[in-house]
Amino acid sequence: MGLNLEQFECHGERALYKNIPISLLAEVQEQLRKNFKGLRYRFRGPRYDAMALTCLKRDAKKFSVYTRSLYEHICANDYPRHWNRGRCTISVNE
């Protein structure tokens, strides 16, 4: 039957799901891979840089799930976007 993700759903936010315990990562990825394409995962937990919005996967306690188009919008407003190793960068020459 699978994991019930309703408890982690977000309403009125950009994330599809948030505050999911990291122990459920593999199960969530397996379940969402069937229904969504191009998902992005942002890991939450202790940060060693005060300006960081995410943390390393190995340090994460929880994670959030975004669709690619919403994730691009978060990163780069209305400018042309390019993906480089999972990071969003802005190109102003196009």
C-alpha positions, 0 to 999 in steps of 0.5 A: 500500500505504501507510505501515507504522505498526507500528514506531510502535505503543504498547502499554500507553500511551494513544497509538495511535502515538508518535514519528512523524517530522513529515515523515510527518504528511500520509501518516499523516493520510491513512492513519488517516482511513480507519479512525478518526474523531476523532483528535487529534495532539500535537506533540513537539519543543522547548518554550519553556515548561518546563511545556508537554507539547507544542509548536507544529506549526511547531516539531515534530520528532515527533508522537503520535496519540490517539483522541478518547475517550482524549485526553479522558480524559488531559485531564479525568479524570471531569469533564464535558468540552467541546472548545474549539478542540482544547483540553479544558476542564472544566465543573463546572456540569453 
